[in-house]
Amino acid sequence: MDVALIAVAGTLLGVIATHWFQGRATERTASLARTEQLRQERIATYSAYAGAVVDYRHSQNDRWFRALKEPGSEEAEESRHASYRRRTNARQALFRVQLVCDDPDVRRLAELAFEEAHCMHEAEGEAERARRSAQAKEALAVFIAAAAPGLR
């Protein structure tokens, strides 16, 4: 009788231990899956944002050159409207970055990259435009460098 009770108790302890370890393994697997999904989402979001800012910066340069070449021309107006569309795309991409990024410094750097690209068309001369373009490019590079470690 004692042997049977010991066997039943051992079996119950084994079942409980197995259940506990399987539960922990399931939680760990689910956590790893969530982490990987978030990492993939951040990679997609950050790269889409970088592309949108590059397009916006390019359209701002185009806007500046067309306004310099022929102020008020149809091409200058078309370029201005194209830069507005690119700004909207970049701002939407910035909102997505703000939604998936949990690091306030990276969010701040993303906002700075957007603002640097935004100010380019206000340049007074070629030297200032080139400087602002370089600043916008550098701000985006700083954002990418800050975001990259969180993606590994």
Legacy VTK file of the C-alpha trace (Angstrom):
# vtk DataFile Version 3.0
C-alpha trace
ASCII
DATASET POLYDATA
POINTS 152 float
0.000 0.000 0.000
2.799 2.428 0.874
4.494 1.669 -2.423
1.297 2.473 -4.319
0.882 5.791 -2.505
4.482 6.704 -3.229
3.959 5.821 -6.903
0.771 7.924 -7.115
2.439 10.865 -5.329
5.473 10.590 -7.636
3.226 10.511 -10.693
1.279 13.554 -9.486
4.488 15.458 -8.751
5.778 14.530 -12.204
2.586 15.744 -13.860
2.671 19.015 -11.916
6.350 19.609 -12.692
5.850 18.799 -16.375
2.853 21.122 -16.556
4.791 23.928 -14.892
7.840 23.526 -17.167
5.689 23.298 -20.300
3.807 26.442 -19.257
7.101 28.300 -18.779
8.378 27.096 -22.153
5.150 28.201 -23.838
5.363 31.642 -22.222
8.994 31.983 -23.250
8.201 30.949 -26.839
5.294 33.386 -27.030
7.462 36.179 -25.631
10.209 35.467 -28.166
7.636 35.440 -30.973
6.218 38.808 -29.830
9.708 40.268 -29.585
10.632 39.060 -33.059
7.371 40.349 -34.531
7.992 43.776 -32.986
11.580 43.754 -34.263
10.373 42.963 -37.792
7.720 45.687 -37.530
10.330 48.199 -36.414
12.679 47.279 -39.256
9.885 47.784 -41.788
8.677 51.006 -40.148
12.110 52.571 -39.699
13.210 51.749 -43.244
9.933 53.085 -44.686
10.410 56.249 -42.635
13.988 56.684 -43.842
12.841 56.256 -47.436
10.039 58.787 -46.968
12.437 61.347 -45.469
14.916 60.813 -48.323
12.099 61.364 -50.838
10.965 64.455 -48.942
14.503 65.867 -48.831
14.859 65.229 -52.559
11.553 66.977 -53.297
12.598 69.917 -51.128
15.827 70.231 -53.131
13.849 70.035 -56.361
11.414 72.647 -55.071
14.262 74.979 -54.153
16.013 74.634 -57.519
12.817 75.099 -59.555
11.803 78.155 -57.527
15.274 79.619 -58.051
15.300 78.885 -61.766
11.805 80.189 -62.582
9.924 81.579 -59.567
6.159 81.198 -59.906
6.410 78.987 -62.985
4.174 75.999 -63.515
7.116 73.658 -62.839
7.905 75.488 -59.597
4.288 75.205 -58.460
4.140 71.541 -59.439
7.339 70.900 -57.503
5.932 72.749 -54.483
2.814 70.585 -54.502
4.908 67.437 -54.939
6.928 68.444 -51.870
3.669 68.795 -49.921
2.714 65.235 -50.878
6.157 63.971 -49.856
5.876 65.875 -46.569
2.542 64.173 -45.892
4.093 60.763 -46.627
7.062 61.509 -44.383
4.827 62.742 -41.565
2.661 59.605 -41.797
5.802 57.470 -41.650
6.959 59.508 -38.629
3.650 58.744 -36.891
4.226 55.017 -37.479
7.733 55.332 -35.985
6.244 57.043 -32.941
3.754 54.203 -32.542
6.247 51.321 -32.641
9.276 52.957 -31.016
9.570 52.731 -27.243
12.805 54.744 -26.984
12.156 58.488 -26.497
15.625 59.401 -27.806
15.040 57.513 -31.066
11.613 59.161 -31.436
13.208 62.576 -30.879
15.867 61.826 -33.507
13.170 60.759 -35.985
11.351 64.053 -35.403
14.602 65.974 -35.852
15.295 64.209 -39.170
11.835 65.237 -40.376
12.298 68.852 -39.253
15.703 69.116 -40.916
14.230 67.949 -44.225
11.288 70.315 -43.771
13.403 73.480 -43.506
15.410 72.983 -46.684
13.235 74.986 -49.080
13.662 78.118 -46.963
17.381 78.403 -47.763
18.456 81.831 -49.013
21.336 80.717 -51.222
23.053 77.674 -52.697
25.530 77.410 -49.831
22.754 77.470 -47.231
20.679 74.982 -49.243
23.661 72.622 -49.471
24.302 73.016 -45.731
20.658 72.322 -44.873
20.590 69.333 -47.202
23.707 67.944 -45.527
22.171 68.556 -42.090
19.013 66.709 -43.108
21.071 63.816 -44.432
23.142 63.706 -41.231
20.051 63.869 -38.999
18.617 60.849 -40.805
21.924 58.978 -40.453
21.938 59.728 -36.697
18.370 58.407 -36.417
19.301 55.194 -38.245
22.403 54.705 -36.102
20.365 55.192 -32.919
17.560 52.882 -34.079
19.796 50.086 -35.405
20.981 48.613 -32.065
17.367 48.059 -31.016
16.808 45.977 -34.146
19.473 43.384 -33.488
LINES 1 153
152 0 1 2 3 4 5 6 7 8 9 10 11 12 13 14 15 16 17 18 19 20 21 22 23 24 25 26 27 28 29 30 31 32 33 34 35 36 37 38 39 40 41 42 43 44 45 46 47 48 49 50 51 52 53 54 55 56 57 58 59 60 61 62 63 64 65 66 67 68 69 70 71 72 73 74 75 76 77 78 79 80 81 82 83 84 85 86 87 88 89 90 91 92 93 94 95 96 97 98 99 100 101 102 103 104 105 106 107 108 109 110 111 112 113 114 115 116 117 118 119 120 121 122 123 124 125 126 127 128 129 130 131 132 133 134 135 136 137 138 139 140 141 142 143 144 145 146 147 148 149 150 151
